[in-house]
Amino acid sequence: MRKFAILSFVLLMFSAPAFAAGCEGESHDGDHKAGCAMAEGKTCPMKGKKVVESSDVEMTGKVVCMHCDLHKEESCRKVFQSEKDQATFDICPMSDMKSVEAAGEKALVVVTAKLVKTDDGAMAIEIKSAKSAS
């Protein structure tokens, strides 16, 4: 059992950097403005895209499911939905989801984040911190 725990820890340590690297390793625009390390594969909307804009923002909204809450996709996928204009943003895996969860499930939160836009109009948000909006 002890060997299994050690092996699991070692595997986790080696696989975590690969997940964190995500799309960051891709050449977005040469100067790494993205600040958004998206997950590998088809769940990575930023992979292989050129970042044209990136900015630090403070936004109020909720984390919602594209399938369960918005009924726009066939499978579950969490996104951040802005309270102001109901726009949805993919959430970067490097986001501080613990601070969002601490505010409560589907609670209105104020996030401090980096907003990233690609040349095809795709948007993603890397949440750096969140607090309850009430």
N, C-alpha and C positions, 0 to 999 in steps of 0.2 A: 504494500500500500504506500509505503514511504517513497519507493522508487517511482511509482506512478505519479505521486504529487510533485516530485522533483522534475520528472519528465514533462508533466503538464506545465509547470512554471517555466521551464526552459523554452518549450514550444510557444507559449504565450509571449515571452519576451522577444523571441525572434519574429513572430508574426505581427506584433503590434506596430513596429516601425513600418512594415510594408503596407498596412492598412492606413496608417497616418499619412504616408507619402501620397497615396491615392493619385489624384490628378496633378498634384503639385510638381511631380517629376516630369510631367508633360510640358512641352514648350508652348506656353500660352502666348506670351508676347515678348519674351526675352528678358524682361526686368522683374518678373515674379510679382506683379501688382496684385495678383489674385488674392492672396491671403486665405484661400479656400482650398483645403485639401479634401476633395470629394472621394468617395469610395470607388474602388476599381469596378470595371465592368459596366453592365447596362444600367446600374443604379447611379451612375456618375454622369449627370447632365452636363458637366463642365469639361469632361474628358475630350481632349483633342480640339478644343475650341479656343479661339483667340479672345483674351480679355481686352475689352476696349474701355472699360470704365470700372473704377473701384473707389468706394468712399466709405468713411466712417459715418454711421447714422445712429440716431436714437429713434425708436419706433414703438408704437403701442399696437398690440395685436394678440393673437392666440396661436398656439400650435394645434393644428387640426389634421384630420385624416382625409386624403383625397377621395377615398372610397366611402368610408363610413359617414363622414360629416358633409362632404361636398358632393358626393355621388357623381364624380367626374372620371373615376378610373375603376378598372375591374378588380384591382388589388389594393391593399392598404399601403399607404405611403404618407409619412408625416411631412407637413409643410408649415411654414409660418404664414399666417394670413393677417395682413395689415388691417387695423380697425378703420383707418381713414378711408381707404378706397377699395377694400376687400381684395387687393392684389395678393397673390400667393407667391412664395419664394421657397425654392428647394433649400433644405437645411444641410449645411456642411457637417460631416461627421466630427470635425474637430470642435464643434460648438459646445458651449457649456450648458448641456441639457439638465444638469443637476439643479442649477439655479432656476430654470424654467419649471421643472417638476416640483421644486420646493414651494412655488407659488400656488400649486394645485393643478390637477388635470383640467385642461381646457379653460384655465383662468385667464383673464385679461392681464397681460404683463407689459411692462416697458422694458425693451431690450436695448442694450448698447451693442452694436454689431458692425461688421464690415459687409457692405452690399457690393456684389460683383455682377457685372453685366458683360455678356459676350457679344461678338459681332453678329450673331444670329438672333439676338434679343433675349436669350435665356438669362434668367436671374437666379442668384443664390445668395444666401445669407449665412454668415458665420457669426453665431451669437457668442459674444464675449462675456456678457452678464445679463441677468434678468431680475426684475423685482416686480412684486404685485402692483398693479396699476391703481388699486383702491386704497 
